[in-house]
Amino acid sequence: MFFKRSKVDKSKAAETAAEPVAASAETVEPKAAPSEPAEPAAPAEPSLSLGAHTNAAGATDPASLGFKTTADLQPAHGPVGQEKAMEALAFGAGMKGPGYHMLIIGREGTGRRTAVRGKLQETAAKAERPADWVYVSSFDPTGGFRALKLPAGTGKPFAEKMALAIDQLADALPAAFAADDYDLKRRTIEEEFRFSREDALETLRREAELQNIALLRTPAGIAVAPVLEGKVVKNDVFNNLPEALRREVQTKIAALEAEIEAILAERPDAEKERRARLATLNEQVAGRHVRAALDDLKSEFAEVAGVESYLKAASRDLVRNAGLFVAADGTPAGKLTRGAAVLPRFARYAVHVMATTAAAGGAPVVQEPNPTYANLFGRVELGAGADGQNQVLRIKSGALHRANGGYLLVDGDALLSTAVTAEALRRALEAEEIRFDPPANPIGAAGDEVPDLEPIPLNVKLVVFGNAETRRRLTANNSQLRRMFKIEAIFEEAVARTKETVETFARVIAGVVDKHALRAFDVSGVALLIDDAASKAGGNGKLSVGIADVTDVCREADHWAGSEGRDVASAADVERALRQRKSRGPDELAEAS
């Protein structure tokens, strides 16, 4: 019995009532009156019947289908007669443990992809929502990145709040370092150390002056020269002086140079102390603003493992590198506030979201049409940092990150086309971790070093679409990978023509009509589509279940019905579509199947 639509237009209901539908094989006849002897009940119609819904000529009898148009049917979007495949799929979708990845066998156009996605989405909706994962800088000399596990749905907000903190600091720190209070404290330290050195040199200068010796400041440092009659003596004049006088002057000069060296020898320690005191001042000023900027993140994620240690490391690094927030081009304080976090010089503070789940909940179902290494494992984008060296600007997630905790769907032939990618995927599934270790350089210019990314734990169900040849290649080329696929769901190209499969086929046509917003098909059009499917299967009691082919025929029949101004497509429109497709040649038919 068909599943009718739960709601039918009143006009259609009236038409249906005025024109009774022929009883199906499951219709129950009224009981005979008690006064008459009841006849023996007819034997139940078997489920499998090669003549189901057919007339004497073997064609589908429209009257036996039990509806007027597809508008009367409950649309179906699943495959026709693929019970075994669907059972295997349901088992594989729910089965936990390693090695229960799935191989989906069948030709394109059988509806297997739609069926698999639908079943997995149904199962995933009931599953636990997986955690989010982000990469953050480790702030150590290696330049590596830590993986942080965050509560489901908080990865993106965490990244946004960290970026907001950088934006706030880009406004607050330049203003703080330009404030009069900071400038006064800085100048006080500078002058204290400058006066200490200058006092010693001034005392020495006065002593030298009494000995007719001058201390001269030059680009190379402090020079010492004799003075005669109030003027510095040039070398040629000095060389013409009496030898005894020259020796006396040279002795004085040597003694003064020794004292100068002694004064300047104290400078490294003094300079070290000066820098330390300035650094302390800078840390006090910057630290106050950094703590304020990160307070919200610290309180919100206080209970999340790893976040506190990351924020402490980030805080220390922000304080040490507060100078980054003073624009190199002299941009005034406050001009960097909007979007400062995206500037390359702040890239080390970016939070790279690798996996996050939708608020609707459930596990992810991800399809990757081009399973290259970069598309599966992600990629890293490099650029010049503030010091001119390459730094990580962006870490982009791969399909494995996005599918983590759920299901990843890939095409088997595309996956096996690159052996190194297939092997990397096998290692990831076996080790149950996503490790970024590209076989070639996917990050841009030659010579770029691949950054060290902490592996992320992997829990994913891999679903591979292929055919018999895919299975053979999987077995022949990578026996270890093959052993991971303990579930096979085989979608047949043709199924037995039974009452159930015929009725499901009709509901699938109703589903095609709904999905593509086509005109309704009357029962004669549906009957002809069923006969065409039987013909494609060889006419041996089977139905071809090439959904893609049926969809194309329906769309073309809809076109012809529209060209004739009809609101409902009929057998005439289906016949015209089939005839036109045949006249266009076998290539199109082969492609559609």
ABEGO torsion letter per residue (X at the ends): XBBBBABBBAAAAAAAAABBBBBBAABBBBBBBAABBBBBBBBBBBABBAABGBBAAGBBBAAAAGBABAAABBBBABBBGAAAAAAAAAAAAABBEBGABBBBBEBBGAGAAAAAAAAAAAAAAABBBBBBBBBBBAGBAAGBBBBBBBBBGAAAAAAAAAAAAAAAAAAAAAAAAABAAAAAAAAAAAAAAAAAAAAAAAAAAAAAAAAGBBBBBBAAEBBBBBBBGGBBBBAAAAAABBAAAAAAAAAAAAAAAAAAAAAAAAAAAAAAAAAAAAAAAAAAAAAAAAAAAAAAAAAAAAABBGAAAAAAAAAAAAAAAAAAABBAAGBBBGAAABGAAABAAAAAABBBBABBBBAAEEBBBBBBABBBAAAAAEBBBBBBBAAGBBBBABBBBBAAAAABGBBBBBBAAAAAABAAAAAAAAAAAAAGBBBBBBABBAAEBBGBBBBBBBBBBBBBBBBBBBBAAAAAAAAAABAAAAAABABBBBBBABBBBBAAAAAAAAAAAAAAAAAAGBBBBBAAAAAAAAAAAAAAAGGAGBBBABAAAAAAAAAAAAAAAAAAGBABBBAAAAAAAAAAAAAAEAAAAAAAX
